Amino acid sequence: MKSAYELAMERLNKTAPSKKMTNEQKKQLAEIDSIYAAKVAERELLVKEELNKAAEKMDFEAMQQLERQLVSNRKSLEAEREEKKEKIRQGQ
């Protein structure tokens, strides 16, 4: 007797079967992850340097703004990364 999970997975595979990725696609996805991890790290370093300067001056408003900027940068880079990865998954 199959569990509810197994039955749900069978139904899911019937409606939207998963695609197998080629080794080339896997390499491209890993490369994209690597590139965007470096971009995020670079931006974090720049913003953290500015955060340290603002902290020395006790400029709390600037610190909050920089934190928001860091979060925004990270979200936009993650969205961009996922968009590129999805194109590779779709085979474009």
NUVEXVEX-520351 format. One record per atom (N, C-alpha, C): residue number from 1; residue in one letter; atom name; x, z, y. Coordinates in nm, 3 decimals, m for minus. Example, Ala and Ser with C-alpha at 12.3 -4.5 7.8 and 13.67 -1.06 7.14 Angstrom:
REC   n res atom      xx      zz      yy
REC   1   a    N   1.319   0.780  m0.569
REC   1   a   CA   1.230   0.780  m0.450
REC   1   a    C   1.320   0.780  m0.330
REC   2   s    N   1.285   0.708  m0.225
REC   2   s   CA   1.367   0.714  m0.106
REC   2   s    C   1.290   0.787   0.003
This chain:
REC   n res atom      xx      zz      yy
REC   1   m    N   0.084   0.000  m0.118
REC   1   m   CA   0.000   0.000   0.000
REC   1   m    C   0.089   0.000   0.125
REC   2   k    N   0.056  m0.085   0.222
REC   2   k   CA   0.136  m0.100   0.342
REC   2   k    C   0.089  m0.002   0.450
REC   3   s    N   0.187   0.037   0.531
REC   3   s   CA   0.154   0.126   0.642
REC   3   s    C   0.091   0.046   0.756
REC   4   a    N   0.030   0.116   0.849
REC   4   a   CA  m0.031   0.050   0.964
REC   4   a    C   0.074  m0.025   1.044
REC   5   y    N   0.193   0.031   1.052
REC   5   y   CA   0.304  m0.033   1.125
REC   5   y    C   0.338  m0.168   1.059
REC   6   e    N   0.352  m0.168   0.928
REC   6   e   CA   0.387  m0.292   0.858
REC   6   e    C   0.279  m0.399   0.875
REC   7   l    N   0.154  m0.358   0.869
REC   7   l   CA   0.044  m0.452   0.888
REC   7   l    C   0.045  m0.509   1.030
REC   8   a    N   0.071  m0.422   1.129
REC   8   a   CA   0.076  m0.468   1.267
REC   8   a    C   0.191  m0.566   1.288
REC   9   m    N   0.304  m0.538   1.227
REC   9   m   CA   0.419  m0.628   1.241
REC   9   m    C   0.391  m0.763   1.176
REC  10   e    N   0.322  m0.764   1.063
REC  10   e   CA   0.287  m0.891   0.999
REC  10   e    C   0.195  m0.972   1.089
REC  11   r    N   0.096  m0.907   1.150
REC  11   r   CA   0.005  m0.977   1.241
REC  11   r    C   0.079  m1.031   1.362
REC  12   l    N   0.170  m0.952   1.414
REC  12   l   CA   0.249  m0.995   1.529
REC  12   l    C   0.333  m1.117   1.495
REC  13   n    N   0.394  m1.118   1.380
REC  13   n   CA   0.477  m1.231   1.340
REC  13   n    C   0.395  m1.357   1.315
REC  14   k    N   0.271  m1.341   1.277
REC  14   k   CA   0.185  m1.458   1.257
REC  14   k    C   0.146  m1.520   1.391
REC  15   t    N   0.118  m1.436   1.491
REC  15   t   CA   0.075  m1.488   1.620
REC  15   t    C   0.193  m1.534   1.705
REC  16   a    N   0.304  m1.464   1.700
REC  16   a   CA   0.422  m1.500   1.780
REC  16   a    C   0.547  m1.476   1.697
REC  17   p    N   0.579  m1.572   1.612
REC  17   p   CA   0.698  m1.551   1.527
REC  17   p    C   0.825  m1.540   1.610
REC  18   s    N   0.914  m1.453   1.566
REC  18   s   CA   1.039  m1.435   1.639
REC  18   s    C   1.133  m1.552   1.610
REC  19   k    N   1.208  m1.590   1.713
REC  19   k   CA   1.301  m1.702   1.700
REC  19   k    C   1.439  m1.647   1.664
REC  20   k    N   1.508  m1.722   1.582
REC  20   k   CA   1.645  m1.686   1.547
REC  20   k    C   1.738  m1.741   1.654
REC  21   m    N   1.833  m1.659   1.696
REC  21   m   CA   1.928  m1.704   1.797
REC  21   m    C   2.055  m1.755   1.730
REC  22   t    N   2.113  m1.855   1.791
REC  22   t   CA   2.239  m1.908   1.740
REC  22   t    C   2.353  m1.817   1.784
REC  23   n    N   2.467  m1.836   1.722
REC  23   n   CA   2.585  m1.758   1.762
REC  23   n    C   2.624  m1.788   1.906
REC  24   e    N   2.606  m1.913   1.948
REC  24   e   CA   2.638  m1.952   2.085
REC  24   e    C   2.548  m1.878   2.184
REC  25   q    N   2.419  m1.867   2.153
REC  25   q   CA   2.327  m1.795   2.239
REC  25   q    C   2.365  m1.647   2.247
REC  26   k    N   2.403  m1.590   2.134
REC  26   k   CA   2.444  m1.449   2.133
REC  26   k    C   2.569  m1.429   2.220
REC  27   k    N   2.662  m1.523   2.212
REC  27   k   CA   2.783  m1.515   2.296
REC  27   k    C   2.747  m1.524   2.444
REC  28   q    N   2.657  m1.615   2.476
REC  28   q   CA   2.616  m1.631   2.616
REC  28   q    C   2.546  m1.505   2.667
REC  29   l    N   2.462  m1.445   2.585
REC  29   l   CA   2.395  m1.322   2.625
REC  29   l    C   2.495  m1.209   2.648
REC  30   a    N   2.593  m1.199   2.559
REC  30   a   CA   2.696  m1.096   2.574
REC  30   a    C   2.779  m1.120   2.701
REC  31   e    N   2.807  m1.246   2.730
REC  31   e   CA   2.884  m1.279   2.850
REC  31   e    C   2.805  m1.242   2.976
REC  32   i    N   2.676  m1.271   2.975
REC  32   i   CA   2.592  m1.236   3.090
REC  32   i    C   2.590  m1.085   3.109
REC  33   d    N   2.575  m1.010   2.999
REC  33   d   CA   2.577  m0.864   3.009
REC  33   d    C   2.708  m0.815   3.070
REC  34   s    N   2.817  m0.874   3.026
REC  34   s   CA   2.949  m0.835   3.075
REC  34   s    C   2.964  m0.865   3.224
REC  35   i    N   2.922  m0.983   3.265
REC  35   i   CA   2.932  m1.023   3.406
REC  35   i    C   2.850  m0.931   3.494
REC  36   y    N   2.727  m0.903   3.453
REC  36   y   CA   2.641  m0.820   3.537
REC  36   y    C   2.680  m0.673   3.534
REC  37   a    N   2.739  m0.628   3.425
REC  37   a   CA   2.791  m0.491   3.423
REC  37   a    C   2.903  m0.478   3.525
REC  38   a    N   2.987  m0.581   3.535
REC  38   a   CA   3.096  m0.579   3.633
REC  38   a    C   3.041  m0.584   3.775
REC  39   k    N   2.938  m0.666   3.798
REC  39   k   CA   2.879  m0.674   3.931
REC  39   k    C   2.818  m0.540   3.973
REC  40   v    N   2.748  m0.474   3.880
REC  40   v   CA   2.689  m0.344   3.910
REC  40   v    C   2.798  m0.242   3.941
REC  41   a    N   2.904  m0.241   3.861
REC  41   a   CA   3.014  m0.147   3.883
REC  41   a    C   3.080  m0.172   4.019
REC  42   e    N   3.098  m0.298   4.054
REC  42   e   CA   3.160  m0.331   4.182
REC  42   e    C   3.075  m0.279   4.298
REC  43   r    N   2.946  m0.305   4.291
REC  43   r   CA   2.857  m0.259   4.398
REC  43   r    C   2.853  m0.107   4.405
REC  44   e    N   2.853  m0.042   4.288
REC  44   e   CA   2.852   0.104   4.286
REC  44   e    C   2.977   0.161   4.352
REC  45   l    N   3.091   0.101   4.325
REC  45   l   CA   3.215   0.148   4.386
REC  45   l    C   3.211   0.136   4.538
REC  46   l    N   3.162   0.023   4.586
REC  46   l   CA   3.154   0.002   4.730
REC  46   l    C   3.059   0.101   4.796
REC  47   v    N   2.944   0.120   4.735
REC  47   v   CA   2.844   0.210   4.794
REC  47   v    C   2.890   0.355   4.782
REC  48   k    N   2.953   0.391   4.673
REC  48   k   CA   3.000   0.529   4.658
REC  48   k    C   3.109   0.562   4.759
REC  49   e    N   3.190   0.462   4.790
REC  49   e   CA   3.292   0.484   4.893
REC  49   e    C   3.224   0.513   5.027
REC  50   e    N   3.122   0.435   5.060
REC  50   e   CA   3.047   0.458   5.182
REC  50   e    C   2.974   0.592   5.178
REC  51   l    N   2.924   0.629   5.060
REC  51   l   CA   2.857   0.759   5.044
REC  51   l    C   2.953   0.874   5.073
REC  52   n    N   3.074   0.862   5.024
REC  52   n   CA   3.174   0.966   5.050
REC  52   n    C   3.204   0.980   5.199
REC  53   k    N   3.212   0.866   5.267
REC  53   k   CA   3.236   0.870   5.412
REC  53   k    C   3.119   0.936   5.484
REC  54   a    N   2.997   0.902   5.442
REC  54   a   CA   2.878   0.961   5.504
REC  54   a    C   2.870   1.110   5.474
REC  55   a    N   2.912   1.150   5.355
REC  55   a   CA   2.909   1.292   5.318
REC  55   a    C   3.009   1.372   5.401
REC  56   e    N   3.124   1.312   5.428
REC  56   e   CA   3.224   1.380   5.511
REC  56   e    C   3.171   1.403   5.652
REC  57   k    N   3.090   1.308   5.700
REC  57   k   CA   3.033   1.321   5.834
REC  57   k    C   2.904   1.402   5.835
REC  58   m    N   2.857   1.441   5.716
REC  58   m   CA   2.730   1.514   5.701
REC  58   m    C   2.613   1.431   5.752
REC  59   d    N   2.620   1.300   5.733
REC  59   d   CA   2.514   1.209   5.776
REC  59   d    C   2.419   1.187   5.658
REC  60   f    N   2.320   1.275   5.647
REC  60   f   CA   2.230   1.274   5.533
REC  60   f    C   2.137   1.153   5.531
REC  61   e    N   2.099   1.106   5.648
REC  61   e   CA   2.014   0.987   5.654
REC  61   e    C   2.087   0.865   5.600
REC  62   a    N   2.212   0.851   5.638
REC  62   a   CA   2.292   0.739   5.588
REC  62   a    C   2.312   0.751   5.437
REC  63   m    N   2.329   0.874   5.390
REC  63   m   CA   2.346   0.895   5.247
REC  63   m    C   2.220   0.853   5.170
REC  64   q    N   2.104   0.889   5.222
REC  64   q   CA   1.978   0.851   5.157
REC  64   q    C   1.961   0.699   5.158
REC  65   q    N   1.994   0.638   5.270
REC  65   q   CA   1.983   0.494   5.281
REC  65   q    C   2.077   0.425   5.182
REC  66   l    N   2.197   0.476   5.169
REC  66   l   CA   2.293   0.417   5.075
REC  66   l    C   2.246   0.434   4.930
REC  67   e    N   2.187   0.549   4.900
REC  67   e   CA   2.133   0.571   4.766
REC  67   e    C   2.022   0.470   4.736
REC  68   r    N   1.933   0.449   4.835
REC  68   r   CA   1.825   0.351   4.816
REC  68   r    C   1.883   0.211   4.799
REC  69   q    N   1.986   0.181   4.876
REC  69   q   CA   2.051   0.050   4.867
REC  69   q    C   2.111   0.031   4.727
REC  70   l    N   2.172   0.136   4.675
REC  70   l   CA   2.233   0.129   4.542
REC  70   l    C   2.127   0.103   4.436
REC  71   v    N   2.016   0.173   4.445
REC  71   v   CA   1.907   0.154   4.349
REC  71   v    C   1.851   0.013   4.360
REC  72   s    N   1.832  m0.033   4.482
REC  72   s   CA   1.779  m0.168   4.504
REC  72   s    C   1.873  m0.274   4.449
REC  73   n    N   2.002  m0.258   4.476
REC  73   n   CA   2.101  m0.353   4.424
REC  73   n    C   2.099  m0.357   4.272
REC  74   r    N   2.094  m0.241   4.213
REC  74   r   CA   2.095  m0.233   4.067
REC  74   r    C   1.970  m0.301   4.009
REC  75   k    N   1.854  m0.276   4.069
REC  75   k   CA   1.730  m0.337   4.019
REC  75   k    C   1.734  m0.489   4.034
REC  76   s    N   1.782  m0.538   4.146
REC  76   s   CA   1.785  m0.683   4.166
REC  76   s    C   1.884  m0.749   4.070
REC  77   l    N   1.998  m0.686   4.047
REC  77   l   CA   2.094  m0.742   3.952
REC  77   l    C   2.039  m0.740   3.810
REC  78   e    N   1.969  m0.633   3.773
REC  78   e   CA   1.911  m0.626   3.639
REC  78   e    C   1.803  m0.731   3.621
REC  79   a    N   1.722  m0.754   3.724
REC  79   a   CA   1.619  m0.856   3.715
REC  79   a    C   1.681  m0.995   3.703
REC  80   e    N   1.785  m1.019   3.780
REC  80   e   CA   1.856  m1.147   3.775
REC  80   e    C   1.917  m1.168   3.637
REC  81   r    N   1.978  m1.062   3.583
REC  81   r   CA   2.038  m1.070   3.450
REC  81   r    C   1.933  m1.102   3.344
REC  82   e    N   1.821  m1.032   3.348
REC  82   e   CA   1.717  m1.054   3.249
REC  82   e    C   1.658  m1.195   3.259
REC  83   e    N   1.647  m1.246   3.380
REC  83   e   CA   1.597  m1.382   3.400
REC  83   e    C   1.690  m1.483   3.333
REC  84   k    N   1.819  m1.467   3.354
REC  84   k   CA   1.917  m1.557   3.294
REC  84   k    C   1.917  m1.545   3.140
REC  85   k    N   1.905  m1.423   3.092
REC  85   k   CA   1.903  m1.402   2.949
REC  85   k    C   1.778  m1.464   2.886
REC  86   e    N   1.666  m1.454   2.955
REC  86   e   CA   1.541  m1.512   2.902
REC  86   e    C   1.551  m1.663   2.893
REC  87   k    N   1.618  m1.726   2.992
REC  87   k   CA   1.636  m1.871   2.987
REC  87   k    C   1.718  m1.910   2.864
REC  88   i    N   1.818  m1.831   2.833
REC  88   i   CA   1.901  m1.859   2.715
REC  88   i    C   1.817  m1.840   2.588
REC  89   r    N   1.738  m1.735   2.584
REC  89   r   CA   1.653  m1.710   2.467
REC  89   r    C   1.553  m1.823   2.445
REC  90   q    N   1.504  m1.880   2.555
REC  90   q   CA   1.408  m1.990   2.545
REC  90   q    C   1.476  m2.123   2.510
REC  91   g    N   1.609  m2.123   2.518
REC  91   g   CA   1.683  m2.243   2.483
REC  91   g    C   1.699  m2.342   2.595
REC  92   q    N   1.693  m2.294   2.717
REC  92   q   CA   1.704  m2.383   2.832
REC  92   q    C   1.847  m2.390   2.883
